[in-house]
């Protein structure tokens, strides 16, 4: 039996649409396998050396464990994955240095929308790996997002989305009307996202987030912004944000 195709920086495997194309997702089946991620055996010295450089540039970085995918496929509208818990350093090396096909990344992005038509995003703080970048509040899937079911250990994607937004902004996305899951991929990284419609205005949501930022112990975000159009130059967006905003506001990227 041949191995399932991996997401690659070039040449996406069977089942994936073209890069940057948004497509509907029926669900996820992201299994977390025991043992070390293969990236550590293949690139351990490079990962360690890169981590020294990363931490020298930003001593606040924390090398905690996260779920780093090994394979991701699309099967009948479901994103199916096999991943391992791996140190954050492995992901940073993969993302910033090489992006070899031994690994791929999946991020779950809750897109908060307000009653006056805004998308709410956050600006990441200086202590993070994405300082100054603007995107919807989200974070890596980690060990606290792993649950046990009949399949074994799997990623609780909705749980991750709720936890990360609550930690970063103080907003509970359970208050919102949730839309269906959608996804896109860019450069070997998959963005799974869901639009969440709140009954509140953007001013109200921003006020709540600002209060949370002022009282939170962690300095993860600098603040939040309300976005009303898809103009790519308005903020220092991550690439996936430009695609999502163009989709929501119906304008070219």
NUFI-554187 format. One record per residue (C-alpha): residue in three letters; x negated, z negated, y negated. Coordinates in pm, 1 decimal, decimal comma. Layout:
BEGIN
+--------+----------+----------+----------+
! residu !        x !        z !        y !
+--------+----------+----------+----------+
!    ALA !        X !        Z !        Y !
...
+--------+----------+----------+----------+
REM end
This chain:
BEGIN
+--------+----------+----------+----------+
! residu !        x !        z !        y !
+--------+----------+----------+----------+
!    UNK !      0,0 !      0,0 !      0,0 !
!    UNK !   -140,5 !     96,2 !   -339,1 !
!    UNK !   -175,6 !   -162,3 !   -612,8 !
!    UNK !     84,5 !   -176,0 !   -889,2 !
!    UNK !    -33,4 !      4,5 !  -1201,7 !
!    UNK !   -188,6 !   -207,4 !  -1472,9 !
!    UNK !   -139,8 !   -176,9 !  -1843,2 !
!    UNK !   -453,7 !    -16,3 !  -1977,7 !
!    UNK !   -583,0 !     45,9 !  -2327,3 !
!    UNK !   -540,9 !    413,5 !  -2249,1 !
!    UNK !   -315,1 !    556,4 !  -1980,8 !
!    UNK !    -20,5 !    321,2 !  -1929,1 !
!    UNK !     91,8 !    290,8 !  -1568,6 !
!    UNK !    413,5 !    427,8 !  -1421,1 !
!    UNK !    735,2 !    290,9 !  -1563,3 !
!    UNK !    611,2 !    236,6 !  -1918,1 !
!    UNK !    730,8 !    445,6 !  -2213,0 !
!    UNK !    491,3 !    581,5 !  -2471,6 !
!    UNK !    290,8 !    334,0 !  -2680,6 !
!    UNK !    488,1 !    195,1 !  -2974,9 !
!    UNK !    825,8 !    291,9 !  -2823,4 !
!    UNK !   1088,7 !     17,8 !  -2818,7 !
!    UNK !   1287,1 !      0,7 !  -2496,5 !
!    UNK !   1555,7 !   -233,5 !  -2352,4 !
!    UNK !   1454,5 !   -503,0 !  -2105,8 !
!    UNK !   1695,7 !   -643,5 !  -1847,9 !
!    UNK !   1476,7 !   -943,5 !  -1767,8 !
!    UNK !   1131,9 !  -1066,1 !  -1670,0 !
!    UNK !    964,7 !  -1173,1 !  -1346,3 !
!    UNK !    628,5 !  -1308,3 !  -1457,3 !
!    UNK !    463,3 !  -1493,4 !  -1171,4 !
!    UNK !    171,4 !  -1728,8 !  -1222,2 !
!    UNK !    -72,5 !  -1711,6 !   -931,8 !
!    UNK !   -303,7 !  -1993,9 !   -820,0 !
!    UNK !   -675,8 !  -1984,8 !   -879,3 !
!    UNK !   -892,0 !  -1841,5 !  -1158,4 !
!    UNK !   -814,1 !  -1517,7 !  -1336,7 !
!    UNK !  -1032,5 !  -1227,3 !  -1210,7 !
!    UNK !  -1155,9 !  -1174,7 !  -1567,3 !
!    UNK !  -1362,8 !  -1493,0 !  -1536,4 !
!    UNK !  -1554,0 !  -1370,3 !  -1232,1 !
!    UNK !  -1613,8 !  -1028,3 !  -1385,8 !
!    UNK !  -1692,4 !  -1125,5 !  -1745,5 !
!    UNK !  -1766,7 !  -1498,9 !  -1752,5 !
!    UNK !  -2098,2 !  -1480,7 !  -1944,4 !
!    UNK !  -1955,9 !  -1244,9 !  -2207,0 !
!    UNK !  -1650,4 !  -1467,9 !  -2252,1 !
!    UNK !  -1867,4 !  -1776,7 !  -2295,9 !
!    UNK !  -2096,7 !  -1605,2 !  -2547,5 !
!    UNK !  -1802,2 !  -1474,6 !  -2746,8 !
!    UNK !  -1644,3 !  -1820,4 !  -2753,4 !
!    UNK !  -1961,8 !  -1961,0 !  -2911,4 !
!    UNK !  -1933,4 !  -1700,1 !  -3185,6 !
!    UNK !  -1559,2 !  -1756,6 !  -3231,4 !
!    UNK !  -1592,5 !  -2133,3 !  -3258,5 !
!    UNK !  -1887,1 !  -2107,2 !  -3495,3 !
!    UNK !  -1668,6 !  -1898,5 !  -3725,5 !
!    UNK !  -1366,4 !  -2125,8 !  -3680,5 !
!    UNK !  -1443,1 !  -2472,8 !  -3537,0 !
!    UNK !  -1070,8 !  -2558,7 !  -3530,1 !
!    UNK !  -1004,6 !  -2320,3 !  -3240,9 !
!    UNK !   -897,7 !  -2493,5 !  -2919,5 !
!    UNK !   -990,5 !  -2353,3 !  -2580,3 !
!    UNK !   -671,3 !  -2456,0 !  -2401,6 !
!    UNK !   -514,1 !  -2285,2 !  -2102,1 !
!    UNK !   -267,3 !  -2000,9 !  -2140,8 !
!    UNK !   -107,6 !  -1747,3 !  -1908,1 !
!    UNK !   -313,1 !  -1428,9 !  -1917,5 !
!    UNK !   -153,9 !  -1140,5 !  -1730,8 !
!    UNK !   -342,1 !   -945,2 !  -1465,6 !
!    UNK !    -79,9 !   -677,3 !  -1395,3 !
!    UNK !    237,7 !   -577,9 !  -1576,8 !
!    UNK !    484,0 !   -315,1 !  -1459,1 !
!    UNK !    839,3 !   -209,3 !  -1540,6 !
!    UNK !   1076,3 !   -199,7 !  -1245,3 !
!    UNK !   1443,3 !   -110,2 !  -1301,6 !
!    UNK !   1425,3 !   -237,9 !  -1657,9 !
!    UNK !   1257,2 !   -565,3 !  -1562,6 !
!    UNK !    903,7 !   -650,0 !  -1675,4 !
!    UNK !    724,2 !   -769,6 !  -1364,1 !
!    UNK !    390,6 !   -943,8 !  -1393,3 !
!    UNK !    121,1 !  -1131,0 !  -1210,3 !
!    UNK !    -91,9 !  -1362,3 !  -1419,1 !
!    UNK !   -311,5 !  -1669,0 !  -1403,8 !
!    UNK !   -378,1 !  -1969,1 !  -1621,5 !
!    UNK !   -696,9 !  -1889,4 !  -1808,6 !
!    UNK !   -888,2 !  -2039,7 !  -2101,4 !
!    UNK !   -796,4 !  -1914,1 !  -2445,4 !
!    UNK !  -1155,4 !  -1797,9 !  -2476,8 !
!    UNK !  -1089,0 !  -1533,9 !  -2210,6 !
!    UNK !   -797,5 !  -1392,5 !  -2407,5 !
!    UNK !   -997,1 !  -1386,7 !  -2733,7 !
!    UNK !  -1279,9 !  -1196,2 !  -2568,1 !
!    UNK !  -1035,9 !   -951,9 !  -2408,6 !
!    UNK !   -852,0 !   -900,6 !  -2737,1 !
!    UNK !  -1143,4 !   -880,2 !  -2976,3 !
!    UNK !  -1427,4 !   -731,9 !  -2774,2 !
!    UNK !  -1330,7 !   -501,9 !  -2492,6 !
!    UNK !   -974,4 !   -516,3 !  -2350,8 !
!    UNK !  -1074,9 !   -418,8 !  -1996,4 !
!    UNK !   -790,5 !   -337,6 !  -1752,4 !
!    UNK !   -859,1 !   -651,2 !  -1546,6 !
!    UNK !   -625,8 !   -828,7 !  -1792,8 !
!    UNK !   -332,4 !   -755,4 !  -2019,9 !
!    UNK !   -128,2 !   -970,4 !  -2253,1 !
!    UNK !    241,4 !  -1036,8 !  -2302,4 !
!    UNK !    378,6 !  -1219,7 !  -2606,0 !
!    UNK !    742,2 !  -1324,7 !  -2647,7 !
!    UNK !    857,0 !  -1287,3 !  -3008,4 !
!    UNK !   1180,1 !  -1442,2 !  -3143,0 !
!    UNK !   1292,1 !  -1233,7 !  -3443,1 !
!    UNK !   1491,6 !  -1460,3 !  -3674,6 !
!    UNK !   1746,4 !  -1275,4 !  -3889,0 !
!    UNK !   1951,1 !  -1437,3 !  -4165,5 !
!    UNK !   2302,3 !  -1386,1 !  -4301,1 !
!    UNK !   2167,5 !  -1198,6 !  -4604,7 !
!    UNK !   1980,2 !   -944,2 !  -4393,6 !
!    UNK !   1625,4 !  -1082,7 !  -4390,4 !
!    UNK !   1376,1 !  -1115,4 !  -4109,1 !
!    UNK !   1189,0 !  -1446,4 !  -4127,2 !
!    UNK !    819,3 !  -1441,8 !  -4047,0 !
!    UNK !    532,4 !  -1687,0 !  -4089,6 !
!    UNK !    184,8 !  -1655,4 !  -4234,7 !
!    UNK !    -74,3 !  -1801,3 !  -4001,4 !
!    UNK !   -308,1 !  -2072,0 !  -4127,9 !
!    UNK !   -685,2 !  -2068,6 !  -4158,4 !
!    UNK !   -731,6 !  -2289,0 !  -3851,0 !
!    UNK !   -576,8 !  -2031,5 !  -3617,2 !
!    UNK !   -714,6 !  -1720,5 !  -3445,9 !
!    UNK !   -499,8 !  -1498,4 !  -3672,7 !
!    UNK !   -559,1 !  -1637,3 !  -4024,5 !
!    UNK !   -348,9 !  -1467,4 !  -4290,5 !
!    UNK !   -159,2 !  -1251,3 !  -4043,4 !
!    UNK !    217,9 !  -1230,2 !  -4085,2 !
!    UNK !    450,9 !  -1210,3 !  -3786,5 !
!    UNK !    753,1 !  -1385,7 !  -3641,7 !
!    UNK !    676,7 !  -1737,6 !  -3521,0 !
!    UNK !    556,1 !  -1729,0 !  -3160,3 !
!    UNK !    274,6 !  -1844,7 !  -2938,7 !
!    UNK !    101,5 !  -1801,9 !  -2606,2 !
!    UNK !    280,9 !  -1882,9 !  -2283,3 !
!    UNK !    106,6 !  -2192,2 !  -2147,1 !
!    UNK !    136,6 !  -2440,3 !  -1861,8 !
!    UNK !    433,6 !  -2614,8 !  -2024,8 !
!    UNK !    627,2 !  -2286,1 !  -2000,9 !
!    UNK !    583,3 !  -2251,6 !  -1623,8 !
!    UNK !    876,0 !  -2338,8 !  -1397,8 !
!    UNK !    922,2 !  -2341,6 !  -1020,3 !
!    UNK !   1189,7 !  -2133,2 !   -850,4 !
!    UNK !   1241,2 !  -1945,2 !   -525,2 !
!    UNK !    971,0 !  -1696,6 !   -624,9 !
!    UNK !    712,2 !  -1966,5 !   -690,2 !
!    UNK !    566,3 !  -2044,1 !  -1032,8 !
!    UNK !    709,2 !  -1819,2 !  -1303,2 !
!    UNK !    701,5 !  -1801,3 !  -1683,4 !
!    UNK !   1004,6 !  -1939,9 !  -1865,8 !
!    UNK !   1007,3 !  -1685,2 !  -2147,2 !
!    UNK !   1316,2 !  -1816,3 !  -2335,2 !
!    UNK !   1173,2 !  -2168,0 !  -2310,0 !
!    UNK !    842,5 !  -2052,6 !  -2457,0 !
!    UNK !   1018,6 !  -1880,5 !  -2746,2 !
!    UNK !   1226,4 !  -2187,7 !  -2830,3 !
!    UNK !    931,9 !  -2427,5 !  -2801,8 !
!    UNK !    695,4 !  -2225,1 !  -3017,5 !
!    UNK !    944,0 !  -2164,4 !  -3299,5 !
!    UNK !   1042,9 !  -2530,7 !  -3302,9 !
!    UNK !    679,9 !  -2643,3 !  -3314,2 !
!    UNK !    575,7 !  -2400,4 !  -3587,2 !
!    UNK !    884,2 !  -2400,5 !  -3809,6 !
!    UNK !   1119,2 !  -2683,8 !  -3711,0 !
!    UNK !   1391,2 !  -2423,9 !  -3647,0 !
!    UNK !   1582,4 !  -2438,7 !  -3318,1 !
!    UNK !   1665,3 !  -2085,0 !  -3209,4 !
!    UNK !   1941,5 !  -2224,5 !  -2987,4 !
!    UNK !   2144,5 !  -2235,4 !  -3311,9 !
!    UNK !   2138,7 !  -1855,9 !  -3335,1 !
!    UNK !   2337,0 !  -1573,8 !  -3180,6 !
!    UNK !   2088,1 !  -1409,1 !  -2945,9 !
!    UNK !   2067,5 !  -1035,8 !  -2888,4 !
!    UNK !   1927,7 !   -856,5 !  -2582,1 !
!    UNK !   1560,3 !   -844,1 !  -2497,2 !
!    UNK !   1355,2 !   -541,0 !  -2598,8 !
!    UNK !    987,9 !   -458,0 !  -2568,4 !
!    UNK !    703,4 !   -232,0 !  -2678,2 !
!    UNK !    334,8 !   -205,0 !  -2598,4 !
!    UNK !     35,0 !   -130,3 !  -2817,8 !
!    UNK !   -328,0 !   -128,8 !  -2707,6 !
!    UNK !   -276,5 !   -297,9 !  -2373,1 !
!    UNK !    -59,2 !   -574,8 !  -2519,7 !
!    UNK !    313,9 !   -603,1 !  -2452,3 !
!    UNK !    549,3 !   -750,4 !  -2711,2 !
!    UNK !    876,9 !   -875,2 !  -2568,8 !
!    UNK !   1119,9 !   -959,0 !  -2848,1 !
!    UNK !   1473,9 !  -1074,6 !  -2912,1 !
!    UNK !   1674,9 !  -1065,7 !  -3234,7 !
!    UNK !   1829,9 !  -1401,8 !  -3322,9 !
!    UNK !   2100,1 !  -1402,6 !  -3590,8 !
!    UNK !   2149,7 !  -1719,5 !  -3792,9 !
!    UNK !   2455,4 !  -1794,0 !  -4009,2 !
!    UNK !   2225,7 !  -1930,4 !  -4282,2 !
!    UNK !   2074,1 !  -1742,8 !  -4574,7 !
!    UNK !   1704,4 !  -1666,9 !  -4598,6 !
!    UNK !   1668,0 !  -1925,0 !  -4877,5 !
!    UNK !   1811,4 !  -2195,3 !  -4652,8 !
!    UNK !   1589,2 !  -2106,4 !  -4357,7 !
!    UNK !   1278,1 !  -2086,5 !  -4577,5 !
!    UNK !   1356,7 !  -2426,6 !  -4726,9 !
!    UNK !   1385,0 !  -2581,7 !  -4381,7 !
!    UNK !   1055,2 !  -2427,6 !  -4273,1 !
!    UNK !    877,2 !  -2540,3 !  -4590,1 !
!    UNK !    989,3 !  -2897,0 !  -4530,1 !
!    UNK !    855,8 !  -2875,2 !  -4174,5 !
!    UNK !    520,8 !  -2735,9 !  -4292,0 !
!    UNK !    483,3 !  -3017,2 !  -4545,1 !
!    UNK !    548,9 !  -3287,8 !  -4286,6 !
!    UNK !    394,7 !  -3140,2 !  -3968,4 !
!    UNK !     72,0 !  -3283,0 !  -3827,8 !
!    UNK !    -57,6 !  -2943,0 !  -3715,7 !
!    UNK !   -171,8 !  -2697,4 !  -3982,8 !
!    UNK !    -71,5 !  -2390,2 !  -3785,3 !
!    UNK !    113,4 !  -2190,2 !  -4049,7 !
!    UNK !     71,5 !  -2164,9 !  -4427,0 !
!    UNK !    439,0 !  -2093,4 !  -4485,3 !
!    UNK !    718,6 !  -1846,9 !  -4422,1 !
!    UNK !    839,8 !  -1526,1 !  -4584,6 !
!    UNK !   1169,9 !  -1339,1 !  -4595,0 !
!    UNK !   1134,0 !   -966,2 !  -4523,5 !
!    UNK !   1400,5 !   -720,1 !  -4638,1 !
!    UNK !   1242,0 !   -383,2 !  -4560,8 !
!    UNK !    991,9 !   -209,8 !  -4335,2 !
!    UNK !    728,2 !   -133,5 !  -4599,4 !
!    UNK !    402,6 !   -183,4 !  -4406,3 !
!    UNK !    197,3 !   -286,5 !  -4710,8 !
!    UNK !    415,9 !   -583,2 !  -4813,1 !
!    UNK !    228,9 !   -830,4 !  -4591,8 !
!    UNK !    -73,6 !   -839,9 !  -4361,8 !
!    UNK !    130,1 !   -756,4 !  -4052,9 !
!    UNK !     23,5 !   -745,4 !  -3692,2 !
!    UNK !     78,0 !   -390,7 !  -3555,4 !
!    UNK !    379,0 !   -486,3 !  -3342,3 !
!    UNK !    554,2 !   -627,1 !  -3650,2 !
!    UNK !    543,0 !   -291,9 !  -3826,3 !
!    UNK !    714,6 !   -130,7 !  -3526,5 !
!    UNK !    981,2 !   -401,8 !  -3502,3 !
!    UNK !   1057,1 !   -394,1 !  -3875,6 !
!    UNK !   1086,6 !    -14,4 !  -3872,3 !
!    UNK !   1331,2 !    -49,6 !  -3584,2 !
!    UNK !   1541,6 !   -315,0 !  -3759,7 !
!    UNK !   1547,0 !   -161,6 !  -4106,6 !
!    UNK !   1561,1 !    198,4 !  -3993,6 !
!    UNK !   1261,8 !    321,3 !  -4188,6 !
!    UNK !    935,3 !    490,7 !  -4091,3 !
!    UNK !    638,3 !    268,4 !  -4010,8 !
+--------+----------+----------+----------+
REM end
